[in-house]
Amino acid sequence: MREYKIKLSDVIVDLDNPETYNYLPNDTKQLDEKMFSEIGKALCYMNYFHPYLFDEKWDGGQKKRVMKRIEDFCKERKNHFHDILWLQEQIFLFQEETENMC
């Protein structure tokens, strides 16, 4: 069991529990497309829609964390391409980091 505390709440989820990701597809192609969609939205938001909000004095390091998640995903994707739980976890964690951008 790997516990993860949801930001801005007291909710703790188990990253090893498939029920944590029950809102996500169970198909690797759909998951891959979903992650790329999430990455694209975050990059547009940080670099074009509101770039003034994403410098170190305003964002508390959020842009760095998002960019690190993107880097890690891209480096490890080929090793986990058929691993549904890994893909779901990556999306979950990425969404958790970027949900307050809207």
Stockholm file with secondary structure:
# STOCKHOLM 1.0

chainA/1-102         MREYKIKLSDVIVDLDNPETYNYLPNDTKQLDEKMFSEIGKALCYMNYFHPYLFDEKWDGGQKKRVMKRIEDFCKERKNHFHDILWLQEQIFLFQEETENMC
#=GR chainA/1-102 SS CCEEECTTSSCEEETTCGGGGTTSCSCHHHHHHHHHHHHHHHHHIIIIISGGGCSHHHHTTHHHHHHHHHHHHHHHHHHHTTCHHHHHHHHHHHHHHHGGGC
#=GC SS_cons         CCEEECTTSSCEEETTCGGGGTTSCSCHHHHHHHHHHHHHHHHHIIIIISGGGCSHHHHTTHHHHHHHHHHHHHHHHHHHTTCHHHHHHHHHHHHHHHGGGC
//
